[in-house]
Amino acid sequence: MHIAIPVFLCAVAVLTAACDKNVYYTVQQDVDETGWDMNDRLEFDVDVEDTLQLFDFYVDVRNSVHFPKANVFFFINTTFPDGSVAYDTLECPLADVEGHWYGRRTGRYVDSRFVFRRHVIFPRTGNYHFEVAHGMRDTCVVGLKSVGLRIEKFGPGMKK
């Protein structure tokens, strides 16, 4: 019986890794669910060595079912290895006009994934620094649990 548990855990790990073989980078960061200030930024660092591979970028959002808005906006700043910066705004619709959540609900949270950029090639190797802040009118947003950055490889033979 003791041998079966490690074998089962190894099988689960292998199957999970096989399902996400096109994931290049994925990090989820918690925010203060009782109030995320507009000046508090989440930071993600991605080291890039391949300037030929195409990538798709996603933003993952986990919100409380008590989140009072139907959408959330994010300001995303990308600092390239040469120091140049790109500024983007992303709108993420979370619910329809009747308040039904679009994402997958599990208990008191809803998980959603939004396309940020598709078919992107990193122009140079090095570290790419991403900063994410909420772009809502309220200076403090209540009800968001976490925000993540996910980058997947795109191309022939990649699972979509």
C-alpha positions as CSV (number, residue, x, y, z in Angstrom):
1,M,0.0,0.0,0.0
2,H,2.8,2.4,0.8
3,I,4.3,1.9,-2.7
4,A,1.0,2.7,-4.4
5,I,0.9,6.2,-3.1
6,P,4.2,7.4,-4.5
7,V,3.5,5.7,-7.8
8,F,0.1,7.4,-7.9
9,L,1.6,10.8,-7.1
10,C,4.3,10.3,-9.8
11,A,1.6,9.4,-12.4
12,V,-0.4,12.5,-11.5
13,A,2.8,14.7,-11.8
14,V,3.6,13.2,-15.2
15,L,0.1,13.6,-16.6
16,T,-0.1,17.2,-15.3
17,A,3.2,18.1,-16.9
18,A,2.2,16.4,-20.2
19,C,-1.0,18.5,-20.3
20,D,0.9,21.7,-19.9
21,K,4.0,21.1,-22.1
22,N,3.3,24.3,-24.0
23,V,3.4,26.5,-20.8
24,Y,6.5,28.6,-20.8
25,Y,5.8,30.7,-17.7
26,T,2.9,30.8,-15.2
27,V,2.9,32.7,-11.9
28,Q,-0.2,33.6,-9.9
29,Q,0.1,36.3,-7.1
30,D,-2.3,37.0,-4.3
31,V,-3.6,40.5,-3.8
32,D,-5.2,41.9,-0.6
33,E,-8.8,40.7,-1.1
34,T,-10.0,43.3,1.4
35,G,-8.5,46.1,-0.7
36,W,-5.9,46.2,-3.5
37,D,-4.6,49.8,-3.8
38,M,-4.1,51.2,-7.2
39,N,-0.4,52.0,-6.4
40,D,0.4,48.4,-5.4
41,R,1.8,46.6,-8.4
42,L,2.4,42.9,-9.0
43,E,5.7,42.1,-10.6
44,F,6.6,39.2,-12.9
45,D,10.1,38.5,-14.3
46,V,10.5,36.3,-17.4
47,D,13.9,35.2,-18.7
48,V,13.9,34.8,-22.4
49,E,16.4,32.9,-24.5
50,D,14.4,32.1,-27.7
51,T,13.6,35.0,-30.1
52,L,12.1,32.7,-32.8
53,Q,9.3,31.0,-30.8
54,L,5.8,32.4,-30.9
55,F,4.0,32.9,-27.6
56,D,0.5,33.7,-26.4
57,F,0.1,35.8,-23.2
58,Y,-2.8,35.4,-20.8
59,V,-3.9,37.1,-17.6
60,D,-5.5,34.8,-15.0
61,V,-7.9,36.4,-12.5
62,R,-9.4,34.9,-9.4
63,N,-12.2,37.0,-7.8
64,S,-14.6,36.5,-5.0
65,V,-18.3,35.9,-5.9
66,H,-18.9,39.1,-4.0
67,F,-16.7,41.2,-6.4
68,P,-19.0,44.2,-7.0
69,K,-18.1,44.8,-10.7
70,A,-18.8,43.0,-14.0
71,N,-15.3,43.7,-15.3
72,V,-11.9,44.7,-14.2
73,F,-9.2,46.7,-15.9
74,F,-5.5,46.2,-15.6
75,F,-2.6,48.5,-16.5
76,I,0.3,46.3,-17.7
77,N,3.8,47.7,-18.1
78,T,6.5,45.7,-19.9
79,T,10.1,46.6,-19.5
80,F,12.3,45.0,-22.2
81,P,15.9,43.9,-21.7
82,D,17.2,47.2,-23.3
83,G,15.2,49.3,-20.8
84,S,12.4,50.4,-23.1
85,V,8.9,50.2,-21.8
86,A,5.5,49.3,-23.4
87,Y,2.2,50.4,-21.7
88,D,-1.0,48.4,-22.1
89,T,-4.5,48.4,-20.7
90,L,-6.5,45.2,-20.6
91,E,-10.3,44.9,-19.9
92,C,-11.4,41.6,-18.4
93,P,-15.2,41.0,-18.5
94,L,-16.0,38.8,-15.4
95,A,-19.8,38.7,-15.5
96,D,-22.8,39.4,-17.8
97,V,-25.3,42.2,-17.3
98,E,-27.4,39.9,-15.0
99,G,-24.4,39.1,-12.8
100,H,-23.7,35.6,-14.0
101,W,-20.0,34.8,-13.8
102,Y,-18.2,33.8,-17.1
103,G,-15.4,32.0,-15.4
104,R,-15.2,28.7,-13.5
105,R,-16.8,29.0,-10.1
106,T,-15.3,26.9,-7.2
107,G,-16.8,27.7,-3.9
108,R,-16.6,31.4,-3.2
109,Y,-14.2,32.2,-6.0
110,V,-14.4,32.5,-9.8
111,D,-11.3,31.7,-12.0
112,S,-11.0,33.3,-15.4
113,R,-8.4,33.5,-18.1
114,F,-8.1,36.4,-20.6
115,V,-6.0,36.8,-23.7
116,F,-3.5,39.6,-23.4
117,R,-1.5,39.1,-26.6
118,R,-1.4,36.4,-29.2
119,H,1.4,35.2,-31.5
120,V,4.1,37.3,-29.9
121,I,7.9,37.0,-30.6
122,F,10.2,38.3,-28.0
123,P,12.5,40.8,-29.9
124,R,15.6,40.1,-27.8
125,T,16.9,37.7,-25.2
126,G,17.1,38.7,-21.6
127,N,14.8,39.6,-18.7
128,Y,11.3,41.0,-19.4
129,H,9.8,42.7,-16.4
130,F,6.0,42.9,-16.2
131,E,4.1,45.2,-13.7
132,V,0.4,44.8,-13.3
133,A,-1.8,47.3,-11.4
134,H,-5.6,47.5,-11.4
135,G,-7.0,50.2,-13.6
136,M,-10.3,50.7,-11.9
137,R,-11.9,54.1,-11.0
138,D,-11.8,53.2,-7.3
139,T,-8.4,53.7,-5.8
140,C,-8.9,50.5,-3.7
141,V,-10.5,47.4,-5.2
142,V,-12.2,44.9,-3.0
143,G,-12.9,41.3,-4.0
144,L,-10.0,40.3,-6.2
145,K,-8.0,37.3,-4.8
146,S,-5.2,36.9,-7.2
147,V,-3.8,37.8,-10.6
148,G,-1.5,35.8,-12.7
149,L,0.6,36.0,-15.9
150,R,0.7,32.9,-18.2
151,I,2.8,32.6,-21.3
152,E,2.3,29.6,-23.6
153,K,4.3,28.5,-26.6
154,F,2.4,28.7,-29.9
155,G,3.2,26.9,-33.1
156,P,2.9,23.7,-35.0
157,G,2.2,20.7,-32.8
158,M,1.2,22.9,-29.8
159,K,-2.0,22.0,-28.0
160,K,-4.7,24.6,-28.1
